[in-house]
Amino acid sequence: MYQAQRASRSEFVRIRQLNYHVRTWGQPTPGVAPLVMVHGWMDVGASYQFVVDAFEEAFMQGRFIIAPDWRGFGLSSWEKTHYPGHDNYWFPDYMADLDFLIDHTLARYTEAPTQIDLVGHSMGGNVVMLYAGSRPERIRRLINLEGFGMPATKPTQAPKRYAQWMDELKDLYKGEKDLKTYPGLEGVAQRLMKTNPRLPLDKALWLASHWSAEVSPGQWQILGDAAHKITNAQLYRVEEVLALYANISAPVLSVEASDNQMDMWWKGRFTLAEFHERIQSVPHLKQALVTEAGHMLHHDQPAQLARLIEDFLA
């Protein structure tokens, strides 16, 4: 199994009636902006360990890094016993959770900086882009890792979307959306490697140990709420997204992997060219490419990504 080079600490923070699990590296240092790194859908904060290990020692000096598990993922509380009635997830909730987490993080400084550096991958990349447009004054530098957004929708789609959302809620309570179980930790690792053929076994086993838990003898399950599989009742309004992009004041680095997987996801309903057109609304934009990598670029090429992050935050 992969051996982490920089040990992290595991903490729990009370955020909006939830016990949020937060992984941290380093210590708060006056004058050095904290770096908050948020993960994507069906992932966990520990997923950034390979990148943290790849950072240069000079970059890590005085650097405080925070990687939370989003609500409903990892060790952040999500069971119905912890938060009754929580059966679906909304982007505004992620944004508000991040806002509270930043408050908590900045309060740890004796001479608190007023801004943070922020990194988000995939779903987390979408969240940080929307957040930075809502709270532009809080962000010093922003890095979006493959957070492309979603296909544009039309108001005429609303009746069918709301009906689908209500039907899927009923399926959830019937147990029809429960997550799969896997035989042993090795089964979870094989699942990760099937999704990402570039992921070596040692890293897959390490990720599996943070990404899943044993739910019955010999059976392991991903640490995620099945309610994440429910269709979002809200339509994706591109006009609102572009307005938020345009309101971002921080320099933004948009990072893509060399393997374009959008065609596989969206079947032509949303393309990389459309995203490139949308991202031009960001006032201070720089773009970068990570070579020999797929969507999980922080697993595929952590050293390459670490250099990009270091250079951009310098």
Beta strands, then each sheet from edge to edge (+ up, - down):
strand 1: 9-15
strand 2: 18-25
strand 3: 35-38
strand 4: 65-68
strand 5: 116-121
strand 6: 139-145
strand 7: 181-183
strand 8: 212-216
strand 9: 219-222
strand 10: 252-257
strand 11: 285-290
sheet 1: 1+ 2- 4+ 3+ 5+ 6+ 10+ 11+
sheet 2: 7+ 9- 8+
end
